[in-house]
Amino acid sequence: MALNFHQLHIFYTVAERGSFSAAAQALHMTQPAVTMQVQSLEDYFGTKLLQRSTKRIELTEAGRALMPFAQRSIDLIRDTDLQMSKFTKQLKGRLQLGASLTIGEYILPRLLGPFGQEFPHIAISMKVMNTAQIMEEIVNHQLNFGLIEAPVNHPDMHMEAVLSDELKLIVGKSHPLAGESEVELEEVMKYPIVLREQGSGTRLVMEEQLRAKQMNVGDLKIVMELGSTGAVKSAVEAGLGISFVSASSVKHEVALGLIKTIPIRDVQFKRQFYSIFLKSALLPISAVTFLTFLRERDLQQWL
C-alpha cells in the first residue's frame, strides 16, 4: 500500500475536528469510510496515530509527529491549485460563496462580468449576508468560501486578503463642506455623522483609522446608525449627516451630483477585503481560480 494525500487529509481533519463524525461531515464522507482510511494510514505506518475515547479523539506521539507533514501536504496541494489556476480556461462547475454587504452589492457585480467572459462555464451562486452568517454557513458546509470586509479570528478559518478598498468621506450636495476640495479631519468631526451599525466592516475600519489618528471615536456626533450602505447613502443625500463609505458604493450618486466625496488631508481609510474558508477544506479548482482572478484585479480599474 502506498501513502496518499487523501489519507493524510482525512487524518488531519479528524485530528482538527476531534471526532470521526465531525470529520465525516466536513469531508462529505460516511463515518465508516473516514475510520477505514485512518486505519489504513495506521496500518501503513505500523503504529497508532489516534487514541479513541468516548469523549474526544487525541493524538498519539506518532500522530503529533505526523500532523505538520499532513499540514504541509495540504498546503502543497493548495499552492499547486493556485499556480495551475492561472492556466485553466475551460473549467466547469458551480461556486457557492457568501459576500458581505458592500462586496456583494457594489464590488462583485462589476467583477462577475469580466470573470464570466474569461471563464464562461463556471456558474456562481452568491448569498449577500453579514460576516457572522457567512462564517456559520461555511462551518455548516453550505458555502465553499466567503468574502468579508474586516478580518476575523476563528480557530477553524483560513483568511487571506484578496482585494484592496478605500473608504471616502461623503456629504450631500448642499452640505457646508460640499464646496471644499479638501478638509481637515478635525473639521469633519464637528458635523453630525450617519454610520453603519456596530460591528459592520465599514464602521470597524473607520473607527480604527480614527483611533490611529488619536481621535476619540466617542466624540463623533452620531445621529443615526443604519443597517446597509444604501440606507446610509440615502440619509447623506437627504442632508441628515455625513458618512464614510466604500468609494465603489457611491460611483453612481457622485456621477449624478447627488453626493460628493471629499479628500481628508493626510488621512486615507485604506482596507482589505478577505476570503475565508475552513482550514481543513480544499477548495475546488474553480474557487481557487475565482480567488486568483480577484487577487489580480486592480479594483479601481473596474470601479
Sequence and secondary structure as in RCSB ss.txt:
>XXXX:A:sequence
MALNFHQLHIFYTVAERGSFSAAAQALHMTQPAVTMQVQSLEDYFGTKLLQRSTKRIELTEAGRALMPFAQRSID
LIRDTDLQMSKFTKQLKGRLQLGASLTIGEYILPRLLGPFGQEFPHIAISMKVMNTAQIMEEIVNHQLNFGLIEA
PVNHPDMHMEAVLSDELKLIVGKSHPLAGESEVELEEVMKYPIVLREQGSGTRLVMEEQLRAKQMNVGDLKIVME
LGSTGAVKSAVEAGLGISFVSASSVKHEVALGLIKTIPIRDVQFKRQFYSIFLKSALLPISAVTFLTFLRERDLQ
QWL
>XXXX:A:secstr
    HHHHHHHHHHHHHSSHHHHHHHHT  HHHHHHHHHHHHHHHTS  EE  SS  EE HHHHHHHHHHHHHHH
HHHHHHHHHTTT  S  EEEEEEE HHIIIIIHHHHHHHHHHHSTTEEEEEEE  HHHHHHHHHTTS SEEEESS
    TTEEEEEEEEEEEEEEEETTSTTTT S B HHHHTTSEEEEE TT HHHHHHHHHHHHTT  GGGSEEEEE
ESSHHHHHHHHHTTS BEEEEGGGGHHHHHTTSEEEE BTTB EEEEEEEEEETT    HHHHHHHHHHHT  HH
HH 
